Amino acid sequence: MQLTLEFGGGLELLCDSQKIHKVNVDLPHGKYDLTMKHLLFWVRTNLIKERPEMFIKGDTVRPGVLVLVNDCDWELSGQLETTIEDKLHFMREEFVF
């Protein structure tokens, strides 16, 4: 599945200072949809180059990280069970105006 992931508010520093990533993520075996739970594991494994604890806490994002899935707050759409379509934004909340 091809996705556009955008990191801002300082989170891009964890990904070699690159804000926008166009990536291809394989669906989990036997699944037809990609969920945030699988994607966060993939991001931690494949994109985060340093200090993953600044982005991930347990199996979810740290408090203070705003996640937008297709421009909708993921807290309104199911959080870890949110089905991914094509575009995600990760931003530290203190930088959102």
C-alpha positions in Angstrom: 0.0 0.0 0.0 1.5 3.4 -1.0 1.2 6.1 1.7 2.4 9.6 2.2 3.6 10.2 5.8 4.3 13.7 7.0 6.2 14.5 10.2 6.2 18.0 11.7 6.7 20.0 14.9 10.1 18.5 15.4 9.2 14.9 14.8 10.9 15.0 11.4 14.2 15.2 13.4 13.7 11.5 14.3 13.5 10.6 10.6 16.8 12.1 9.4 15.1 15.6 9.2 12.9 14.5 6.3 9.3 15.8 6.6 7.6 13.9 3.9 8.0 10.2 3.2 6.3 8.4 0.3 6.4 4.8 1.4 5.1 1.4 0.3 3.9 -0.7 3.3 3.0 -4.3 2.9 -0.3 -5.4 4.3 -0.1 -7.9 7.2 -0.5 -11.5 6.0 -4.1 -12.4 5.4 -5.4 -8.8 5.9 -7.1 -6.6 3.4 -6.8 -3.3 5.4 -3.8 -1.6 7.0 -4.5 -0.3 10.5 -2.6 2.3 12.6 -1.4 -0.4 14.9 0.5 -2.1 12.1 1.6 1.2 10.6 3.1 2.5 13.8 5.1 -0.7 14.2 6.3 -0.3 10.6 7.2 3.4 11.1 9.2 2.6 14.3 11.1 -0.2 12.5 11.7 1.5 9.1 11.6 5.3 9.5 12.5 6.3 13.0 16.3 6.6 13.0 16.9 7.8 16.6 15.1 8.2 19.9 11.9 6.2 19.1 10.7 6.9 22.6 10.1 10.5 21.5 7.4 9.2 19.1 6.2 5.8 20.4 5.2 4.8 23.9 4.2 1.2 24.2 2.2 0.3 21.1 0.8 3.8 20.4 2.1 7.4 19.9 3.3 9.4 22.9 0.9 11.8 24.5 1.3 15.2 22.8 1.6 13.7 19.3 -1.3 14.7 17.0 -2.1 12.1 14.3 -4.2 13.0 11.3 -5.4 10.2 9.0 -6.6 11.8 5.7 -6.9 15.1 7.6 -9.1 13.6 10.4 -8.0 13.3 14.0 -7.3 9.7 14.6 -9.0 9.9 18.0 -12.3 10.5 16.2 -11.8 7.5 13.9 -10.7 4.6 16.1 -7.1 5.3 17.1 -5.1 2.0 16.7 -7.9 0.3 14.8 -8.2 3.2 12.3 -8.0 1.9 8.7 -5.3 3.7 6.7 -6.1 5.1 3.3 -3.3 7.2 1.8 -2.1 10.2 3.8 -1.0 10.7 7.4 0.4 13.6 9.4 2.2 13.3 12.7 2.8 16.6 14.6 3.7 17.5 18.2 0.7 19.3 19.6 2.6 22.3 21.1 3.4 23.3 17.5 -0.2 23.2 16.3 -2.0 26.5 16.1 
